[in-house]
Amino acid sequence: MAPDRIIPIGGTHPPEPNNQCNLCKRTVPPSRLTRCPRCKQLYCKSCITEDLYTGEYLICLNCARRYVSPKQSAYSGKYTALTLFLSRKAQWKTWLKLQFSQIEGLIGKDLPATANKTVEWWTKNGSVQTKAWQTIGWNVKEVDLKEKTVTFTRPELIKPKTEETTRKSVPYKLPEYKPRKKKTPSLTRIAVAQARLKNVSRRKSSVKKYRGKFKPRSAYEKRLWSTEEEP
């Protein structure tokens, strides 16, 4: 259990209490008051709580609320929705024309009266509204107060020209024609070819030659039409 009264480290005694809680404004006995080590104010036991992170000592509800409440992001603000809208459009557009009513619908609030009357409100450098589009590369090109429209432009990213080395044109030359060398066949290949030619000539000579278009009968036909058998 933490003590009812906590004296901060520093060697100095706290001032005399006035028996009143700084949060609920109730008058209580001095024994029921506790000093918050962060804001150095006196609070009653009902307005003090344990530290949410360390749990070593008591802090007031005001300091505890700062830990619980969400921290504001870097993009939080009145014109954050307009910044996100323009950043999405920057992926495929270099200019954009919006009406004042469309901008009010994006931010969820009405534009100030000076935005509908003067052009300087849209072109004032360093203001909150101009940072909403200048931080992402957009600029205001034209403001029409009669039609209640504003035109945003975004310069294209131009790459610096680099000096390209020009190559010297060299005429194309055809490769030199090299005739193939005729390879002389080996003696074995010549002997094999001669043997094949002899075999072909022997087969042709063994076949009987007949005059005209007479075609000799096959052995099957000779067997069928043999004259030795009786009809």
C-alpha positions in Angstrom: 0.0 0.0 0.0 1.3 3.5 -0.9 1.4 6.0 1.9 -1.3 8.6 2.1 1.1 11.5 1.8 4.1 11.5 -0.5 6.7 14.2 -0.2 8.7 14.7 -3.5 12.4 14.2 -3.5 14.3 17.5 -3.4 14.8 18.3 0.3 12.1 21.0 0.5 8.9 20.5 2.4 5.6 21.1 0.6 3.6 24.2 1.5 1.0 23.9 4.2 -2.2 22.5 2.8 -5.4 24.5 2.8 -7.6 21.3 3.4 -9.2 21.6 -0.1 -8.9 19.2 -3.1 -7.8 20.9 -6.3 -10.1 18.7 -8.4 -13.4 18.2 -6.6 -12.9 21.3 -4.4 -14.0 19.5 -1.3 -12.6 20.4 2.2 -11.3 17.4 3.9 -8.9 16.8 6.9 -5.2 17.1 6.1 -4.7 13.4 6.7 -6.9 12.6 3.7 -5.0 14.8 1.2 -2.2 13.5 -1.0 0.1 15.5 -3.1 0.6 14.3 -6.8 4.3 13.9 -7.5 3.8 15.1 -11.1 1.7 18.2 -10.9 2.6 18.9 -7.2 -1.1 19.6 -6.3 -3.1 18.3 -3.3 -6.0 15.9 -4.0 -8.3 13.8 -1.8 -8.2 10.0 -1.9 -11.1 9.8 -4.3 -9.3 12.0 -6.9 -6.0 10.1 -6.7 -5.1 6.7 -8.4 -2.2 4.4 -8.9 0.3 5.1 -11.6 -0.9 3.2 -14.8 2.6 2.3 -15.9 4.8 1.8 -12.9 2.2 1.3 -10.1 4.8 2.6 -7.5 3.1 5.8 -6.4 -0.2 7.6 -6.7 -1.0 10.3 -9.3 -4.0 12.5 -9.7 -6.8 11.8 -12.2 -5.8 14.8 -14.3 -2.3 13.3 -14.9 -3.8 9.8 -15.4 -6.1 11.2 -18.1 -3.1 12.5 -20.1 -1.8 9.0 -20.4 -5.2 7.5 -21.4 -6.2 10.1 -23.9 -4.9 9.4 -27.5 -2.0 11.4 -28.7 -2.4 13.7 -31.6 -0.7 12.4 -34.7 1.5 14.5 -37.0 -1.3 14.7 -39.5 -4.1 15.7 -37.2 -5.7 19.1 -37.8 -8.6 20.8 -39.4 -7.4 20.3 -43.0 -6.0 16.8 -42.6 -8.8 15.2 -44.7 -7.9 17.7 -47.6 -4.2 16.7 -47.3 -5.0 13.0 -47.6 -7.4 13.6 -50.5 -4.8 15.6 -52.5 -2.1 13.0 -51.7 -4.3 10.3 -53.2 -5.0 12.4 -56.3 -1.4 13.1 -56.8 -0.8 9.6 -58.0 -2.4 10.3 -61.4 -3.3 14.0 -61.6 -1.2 17.2 -61.9 -4.1 19.6 -61.5 -7.4 19.5 -59.7 -10.4 21.9 -59.5 -12.5 21.8 -56.3 -15.5 23.8 -55.1 -15.6 25.4 -51.7 -18.5 23.2 -50.8 -16.5 20.0 -51.7 -13.6 21.2 -49.4 -16.1 21.8 -46.6 -17.5 18.3 -47.1 -14.0 16.9 -46.8 -13.0 18.7 -43.7 -16.4 18.4 -42.1 -16.5 22.1 -41.2 -17.3 25.4 -42.8 -14.5 27.5 -44.3 -13.9 30.9 -42.7 -15.5 34.0 -44.1 -12.2 35.3 -45.4 -11.9 32.3 -47.6 -15.0 33.3 -49.5 -14.0 37.0 -49.8 -10.3 37.2 -50.3 -7.8 35.3 -52.5 -5.0 36.0 -50.0 -6.4 33.4 -47.6 -5.6 30.7 -50.2 -2.1 32.0 -51.1 -0.8 33.1 -47.6 2.5 31.3 -47.0 3.0 29.7 -43.6 -0.6 29.5 -42.7 -2.4 26.4 -41.5 -4.4 26.0 -44.7 -1.6 26.5 -47.1 0.6 23.9 -45.3 -2.2 21.4 -45.9 -1.4 21.3 -49.6 2.1 22.7 -49.9 3.6 20.0 -47.7 2.6 17.4 -50.3 3.7 19.4 -53.4 0.4 21.1 -54.4 0.0 24.8 -55.1 -3.0 27.1 -55.6 -3.0 28.3 -59.2 -6.4 30.1 -59.5 -9.2 31.1 -57.1 -12.6 32.1 -58.5 -14.6 33.8 -55.8 -17.7 34.2 -58.0 -18.0 30.5 -58.8 -16.5 29.5 -55.4 -13.8 27.2 -56.9 -10.1 26.8 -56.4 -7.6 25.1 -58.8 -4.7 23.2 -57.4 -1.7 22.3 -59.5 1.3 20.0 -58.9 4.4 20.4 -60.9 5.6 17.2 -62.6 8.8 15.7 -61.5 11.3 16.6 -64.2 14.4 14.5 -64.3 17.6 16.4 -65.0 19.0 15.7 -68.5 22.2 13.8 -68.4 24.8 14.1 -71.2 24.3 10.9 -73.2 27.5 9.6 -74.8 26.9 9.4 -78.6 28.2 6.3 -80.1 30.1 6.5 -83.3 28.3 4.9 -86.2 30.4 2.1 -87.6 29.4 0.5 -90.9 28.4 -3.1 -90.6 30.7 -5.6 -92.1 29.6 -9.0 -93.3 31.6 -11.8 -91.9 34.1 -13.4 -94.3 32.9 -16.5 -96.1 34.9 -19.5 -95.3 34.3 -22.5 -97.6 33.9 -25.8 -95.9 36.7 -28.2 -96.2 35.8 -31.4 -98.1 36.6 -34.3 -95.9 37.9 -37.4 -97.8 36.1 -40.6 -96.7 38.0 -43.2 -94.9 38.9 -46.5 -96.5 36.4 -48.4 -94.3 33.5 -46.3 -95.6 34.7 -46.8 -99.2 34.9 -50.6 -98.7 31.4 -50.6 -97.2 29.9 -48.6 -100.1 31.5 -50.9 -102.7 30.2 -54.0 -100.9 26.7 -52.5 -100.9 26.9 -51.8 -104.7 28.0 -55.3 -105.4 25.1 -56.7 -103.4 22.6 -54.6 -105.3 24.1 -55.6 -108.7 23.9 -59.3 -107.7 20.2 -59.1 -106.7 19.4 -57.4 -110.0 21.2 -60.1 -112.0 19.5 -62.9 -110.1 16.0 -61.7 -111.1 14.7 -63.3 -114.3 13.8 -60.9 -117.1 10.6 -61.4 -119.0 9.5 -59.8 -122.2 6.6 -57.4 -122.3 4.4 -56.8 -119.4 4.3 -60.4 -118.3 4.3 -60.8 -114.6 5.3 -64.2 -113.2 2.8 -66.0 -111.0 3.4 -66.4 -107.4 4.0 -69.7 -105.7 0.4 -69.6 -104.3 -1.1 -69.1 -107.8 1.1 -71.9 -109.2 -0.2 -74.2 -106.5 -3.8 -73.4 -107.2 -3.5 -73.8 -111.0 -1.2 -76.8 -111.1 -1.9 -79.0 -114.2 -1.0 -82.2 -112.5 -4.1 -82.2 -110.3 -7.3 -83.5 -111.8 -10.2 -81.1 -112.0 
